[in-house]
Amino acid sequence: MIDAPAKRDHGGGLDAAIAQYGGTRARWLDLSTGINPVPYPIPTLSPDAWTALPDSGAFDLITARARAYWSVPKGAACLATAGASSVIAQLPRLTTAGRVNIPGPTYNEHAAAFQSANWFADPNGANATVAVHPNNPDGRIWQASDIIGDLRIIDESFADVIPDQSLIAEAAKPGTVVLKSFGKFWGLAGLRLGFAIGDPAIITALKEALGPWQVSGPALQIGAEALADPQWADETRTRLSADANRLDDLLESKGAITLGGTSLFRLYEVDDAKAAQAQLAQSKIWSRTFPYDNTWLRLGLPAPDRWDQLEGAF
């Protein structure tokens, strides 16, 4: 069986940090996640976004805009979902359990989902392969030829910062599903919106598993507006890239070694990650450490008006 961690550690968890180190939530700077700190501006919503069940027109609109935004190939199906996590939990259950290759370290919900569905880990990935592209936490970029098996899951939750390297063209191939997470790049994680794009047979089975109205009315309207705003996306990529470079310069000036990441989060090697996390917490800054390597420290980007707090902590 897959050896999934007993505790599926994630970024966030600010309540625990506040309980240990004090301070108010407004004072804390949460850099433990890879969420854009300058979110897409919420448009004015129609009243029935809150009061009516989402109708087929709302789903059709966001699907059409998603297909256009990501250049979804004609032979692939596209389904809006309540974030990527709900899809990750379901995909291993849509086919007969076998052997899966999940190269790590990576986002641990994939291993947990396959373990729960009674799959076995196999570095050769006889039946399935999961590739987080770019990888979390080190930013590894995959080639399509690396991803083999009857079931190919390509998790592009962070790929919107590098659209030219997306593997979305693979979505037209049998057995392939590409995942998109709206919350990361657009900075609206609480909206719980994502997309599963790929083999029509798998997407149809996934839709049945998730049930009707799998996405809220407000999420459908906000997502449709954002996907039709390429100028905001282009400007955001430019800002994120500049801020990621600024963060690298800051950490490297203090002796950290940049290991990789994306322009939404950066991974550093430090002498003692837990000690560094505790030091930053004294200045009400929350960071991400990893149970499998005590030298790895991951930081997201601060909002434009919070850089002083981060720089002051060093």
N, C-alpha and C positions, 0 to 999 in steps of 0.2 A: 504493500500500500504506500501511498505518497506520505512522506514524512512532513506534514504541515506543522507549523509552529503552534504550540499550545495556546499562545496568546497572539492574535493577529494584530501586531503593532501597526499603527498608522500615525500620520501627522495629526495635528489638532490636539484635542484633549486639554484645552486651555483651563477647564474647570479644575483639573488636578494640579496644574501649575499654580493657579491662584491659591488653592488650598495649601500648597506647600510653601509658596514664597510670598503670598499676600498681594495686596494691590487690587485695584478695580479692573474690570474687563476693558474699560475704555483706555486705561493706561498701558495695558499690555500690547506689545507688538508681536503678533503671531507669525513667525517665519517658518513654522514647522511644516507647512503645506506648500504645494506648488500652484497656488491660485493667483491669478492676475490681481494685483492690489488696486487696479483702477478698472472697475467693472463697467460693462456696457450700460449706458444709461437706460433706465427702465422707461419704456414708452407709455403713453396714456392707454389704459386698457378699456375695452368696451365693457359695459356693465355685465353682459352675459358671460364674460370670461369667468366670473365668480359664481354666477347664479344658475347657469345651465350646464348640463353635461356636454362635453366637447362633441361637436358633430363631425360628420365625415369631411365637410369642407375644410375645417381647421386642420385635420390630419393631412388632407390632400395638399393644402398650401405649404405646410412646413416640409412635407416630403419632397415636393417639387423644388423648393428653395434649397433643401439639403442636397438634392441631386445636382443642382446647378452649382452650388458653392464648392462641393468637393469633386466635381466632375465624375460622378458615379457612372461607371460603364453601363451600357444599355442592358446587358444581360443580368445585372445584379438587382436584387430587391433591396428596399430601404425601409426601415421601421424606426419610428421615433419611440424612445423608451424613457423610463424614469431613471435617468442616469445610466452609466455603464455598469455599475455594480449589480444591478438587478439582472442584467444579461449574463454577466460573468457567472453568477450563481446558477443560472438555468442551462447554459450551453452544454455542460458535461452530461446532463440528464436527457438530452434530446437524441442520443444515440447509444448503442450498446457500449458498455464500459470496456475499456481495453488498456492500452499502455500509452502514456503521454510524456512528452518531453517538454519541460518548462525550464529553460535555461535561467539560472539565477546567479546571484541574488536579484530578485525582482519583486514586483507588487505581489504580496502574499495571498491576496484573495483568489487568485487563479488556482494555486495549489490547494487551498482550502476547499474550493468548489469541486475540484476533481476528486479529492480525497472523500468528500461527502457522498459523491456519486460512485464510489468504489472502483475508481481507476487506480492503476499502478504506475509508479514513476519508472521511466525508461529513458536514459540519455540518448538512445537512438530513435525515440519517438516513433515506434512501429505503427501506431494508429493515429496519433495526434501530436501536434506541436503548438505551443503558445509562445508568441513573440511579442513582447512589449516594445513598441517602436515609436519614438525613442524610449530606451529602457529607463525605468525608475528603480534605482536612484542614479545610475552612472551615465545615462544618456546614450547608451550603445545604439548604433544605427544598424538595422538588419538589411540583408539582401533577400530578395524574393526566393532565390535558390536555397537559402538556409532553412526555409520553412516548409517542411514536408509532412506527409501523412494524409489519411483520409479526411481528417478534420484539421483545418489550419485556422487558428485564431490569431489575428493581428490586432493588438490593442494599441490604437493610435490616440490614446487619451491626451497625449502631449504633443501630437504631431502638427497642430495648427500653427506652431511657431516656425515650422520648416515645411511648408506645403509642397515645395519642389522635391522633397524626398519622401512624400507619402507613397505608400504601396496600394493605394485605392484601386489601381488597375487590376490587382489580383482578385478583387471582389467578384469578378465575373467567372472565376474558376470554380469548378465543383468542390464542395466541401470547405469553402473559405468563408470566413466572416471577419469583417473589419469593424472594430469598435471605435466610436467617436464619443468623447465626453465634452459636453457643452460648458460645464462649470469651470474648467481649468482656464482656457484661453479667454473666454468672455467674462471670467471673474464672478460667475453667478452660481456657485456650487450649491447654494441652498435652493435653487430652482429645481434641481433634480431632473435634468434633461440630458439625454444621450441618444445615440443612434447605433443600430446594428445594420450593417450593409453587407450583402453577400449572396450566397447560394439561395435561390428562391425557396427550395425545399426546406432548408434550415430556418430561414426567416419566417416561413409560414408556420412551422412547428413552434417557433419561439413566440409568435403572435398568439397562438392558441394557449401556450403556457402562461403568458402574461395576462391574458384576459382583456376584456373591453376597457376603454377609457384609461389606458395604461399611462397616459400623460395628462396632467391637469390643463384646464383651459388657459390660465395665466401663462404657464410654461410654453404652451403652443403659440400664443400670440407674441410673447417676448422673443422666443426663439426664431419665429418667422421674420420678425423685424430685423434681428441681428444678422441673420444669414443673408439678408438682402442689403447689407451695408459693408461692401468691400473696402471702402475708404477708411472706415474705423479700424478694420482688421489690419490694413497696411500700416497705418499710423501706429497701431499698437505693437506690431512686430518691431518697428524701428525703435520705439521707446524701450521695449523689453530687452532688446539686444544691447542698447547703450547702458541700461541699468545693470544687466548681468556683467558686463565688462567692469562697471564701476564697483560692483560687489567683489569681483575677483581681485581687483587692484587693492581694495581695502583689506581683504583677508590675507592676501599674499604679503602685504606690507607688515603684517603681524606674524608672519612665519608659516602660515598655512600653505599647503600644496593643493592646487586645483586639480581634481581628478576627473571632472567632467560634469555632466548634467545637461540641462537645456536652458533656454533663456527665461524659464519660469522657476527654475530651482537650480542651485549649484551644489556640487558635492566636493568636500574638502577633506584632506588628510591633516589631522592635528595630533599632538602627542597623546592627549587624553580627551576623547569626545565628551564623556560624562562630566568631566571637570569644566570643559569649555561651556557645556550647556548650563551648568550650575552658575558659572560666572556671568553669562549673559542673562540668566534669570534674575540675578540681583538687580539688573537694570530693566527688569520687566520685559525681556525679549525671550520668546520661546523658539527653540530650534529642534531639529530632528536628529536623533542618534539611532543606532542600529544594534540589535542584540548580537549580531554575528561578526561585528568588527568595531572595536572600541576606539579606532582611530578615525572613523568616518563621521563627519558632521555635515548635515545638509541644511541649507538656508534658502528660503524663498526670498522674494524681493519685497522691500518695504515700499509703501505708498510714497509719492513724491514729498509729502509733508512729514515723513517719519524718518528720513535719513539721519537727521541730527541725533535722534535717540540711538540709532544703531552705531553711528560713528563715535558717539560719546561713551558707549559701553566698552569700547576698546581703548 
